[in-house]
Amino acid sequence: MEYTKKNYKKAPLSSIHFRIYFALALGQIACGFALGISGTALSQATDYINIPDFWVGLIGAGSLIGLAGSALMGKIADQFGRRKMLMLDMYLFSIFSLLQLATMNLVILFILRILIGLMIAIDYTVGNALLVEWLPAKESGRLQSQLIVYWTIGFITSYIAGILITGFGAHNWQVILASSVVPGLIAAIYRSFFRIPASPSWLASQGKNKTAQKLIQKHLGKKWGLSLKQIRSKKPKDVSLKTLFNPPYRRKTIVGGLFYACQAFSFFGISIFLPILLKSMNLGNNNLSGIIYNSCVFIGVFIGSSIFKVLSRRMFLVGTFFLSAAALILLMIGNNFSPFFQISVFAIFAIVLSSGLVLDYPYPTELFDIKVRASGVGTCITISRFGAASGTFLLPILTHLGGPILAMLVCTLVLIIGGTICLLWAPETSPKYI
């Protein structure tokens, strides 16, 4: 009997796509908020309790260290599915956020930040895989690239929240840290009321074609179904970490992880501990300078979303690395110039580097096929978090040892390394340029 169903990946955008997208967008806001809030909170904590630079950096990097569990989360999702993990993670995220109110013990706070990072890892890895497996193929890259806008909203909101939350005395910094419970609960409650469906592509990859077909027809209509390729595919073997570092995935895994790591080193190091860096730069009104910087980050992701549609992935990656490195070099050379000049160059740096963040979601998912996608993306995120955690851990220490110049010099070197890696080895994944 002839198969008459149309490939569901060619269906037009419908309510189910937007429902999933909004569920993940809310998660991205919560993730961005939780990652950004630590720097503001810890910069206040030092006014009330004695926290060595080592612990300031370590607690600030805690969530990013937890994000290194992305490879494990991706492997679990490839074996057991995406939906249940996404239904649960934001509730646990909220509980761990709230528990930060209950302790001033630095070790316990560090552990809680790691656990929050693990929950963020689920949203990054599993959420991204589910989204790309539901979205129409022609819309996937565009909508994925726009997720960074929601993440940036959360990140910037955390900075503003850190300024506005006052009146709790010596515990004010703990209230700031725990405030991530608010966006976390909003995302969790939305997902409970507007339930996230399973991934048809993942179900098919597990040999559950009938279940996948029913799911597609329930949400998209009777004429849509799996592709013939998916129907005829066999259940894949268990994906090990070794598989991702063997041909044909090795180059993709290394480039996907290292571009992300080099980018994250500078972005998170500077952005999370922006209050500490601005204080050492003596630019005047630190709150105003911080708002300008974060506003430029927001502008940058919008510019990046537009450039994403025009430039090839390789050109975009290489350009943002070298241009942001050039901006930091100019900032170091002109450190004795007027505050207006320094803020202007810092703003350009924020716009250029943040525009490159747009590639963090679509590029790693484009590198891997369905059989290893969640594991591959998770491994790339795990590699990247070593960069992000290193930058966040080192920035307060470097700033204390050598001032802002030393911190920016190290960030510049890492950006140049990232740009060189992409120039030499980054595969092109844009459909228009393959």
C-alpha positions, 0 to 999 in steps of 0.5 A: 500500500502506497504511503500517502502522508506528507512529511510533518517537517514540511508542515506550516507553522501552527499552534503546537509549534508556537506552544513549544517555542513559548515554553522554551522561550520562558525557560531561556528567560529563567536560564539567562536570569539565573546565570546573570544574577550571581555577579550582582548578588556576590558583588553586594555580598562582599559588603556584608561577609568576607568572601575571598576572590576564589569563592566569589569566582567559584560561586559565580561559576557554579551554574556554569560548572553545572551546565557542564552536565549537558553531555549527560543530560543529552545522553539521557534524553537520547535514551529516554526522550525529551518531554518528561525532563522538560516538564520537571526541570523548571520546578527543580530549578525553582526549588534550588533557587529558593534554597539559596535563601536558607544558607550563607555557607559558601560550600552549600551555595556552590552546590546549589549553583551547580544544581541550578546549572544542571537544570539549565543544562536540560533546557539548553540541551533537551529543549533545543533538541525537542524544538528542532525536531518539531519545527518545520525544517525551513523555519528551524534555524531562524526561530532557534537563532531568536531564542537568544533574544529571550535568554538576553531578556532574562540576563539583562533583567537580572542586572536590573533586578539586582539594582532594584532589590533593596531593603533586606539588609545583610540578606539582600544579596541572598534575596537577589540570588533567590529571585530567579525562582520567579521566572523559573516558576512562571516557566514551570507552571506554563509547561504544566498547563500547556503540556509539551508533547514528545518528539515524533522524530525521537519516537521514530528513532526508537522504532515507535512509528505508530505512536509518532504518527498518532502524535503528529496527526493529533497536533498537525492533522491527518495528512501529516506524518513521518517521512519515509526515511524515518519510517524505514530507519532502524533503532540506533545503537547506544551513542557513547562519548567515543562515537562523537570523537570518531569520524564523522563527528569528531571535527564537528564535536571539537569545533562546536565545543571550542567555538562555544567555549572561547565565546563563553569565556569572554562573554560570561566572565565580563558580563556576570562580573560586570559590577566588579569590572566597572568598579575597577575601570573608574568610568563614573556611574557604574549602574548607568555604565552597566545598563548601557553595556547590557542594553548593547548586548540586547541590541547585539542579539537583534542585529545578530538575528538579522545578520544570521539570515544573510551571512554564512555560518562560518563568516559570522563566527569568524567575524564576531570573534576577531571584531570583538577581540579588536574592540577589546584591544582598542579598549586596552590601548585607550584606557587613559582616554575619556570615560565616554570613549571607553564606554563607547568602545565597550558598547561596540564590544558588547554589540559584536560579541552578543551578536555572535551568541545568536549562533549558540542555538542553531549551529550546534544542532545543525552539526549533528543528525537525529541519532546523536543530536542531543548527545552531540549538542550536550557535549558541545555545551559541556565543553563550552561550559569549561570556557564559561566557568573558567572566565567567570572564575578567573575574572574577579581574580585577574581584576584583583591581580592586574586590574581590568587590563589583565582581565581584558588581555586574557579575554582578547587572547581567548577570542583570537584563539576562537576565531582562528579555530573557526577560520581553520576548521568550522564546517559550513551548515547554512542551507544557502551556502552548502 
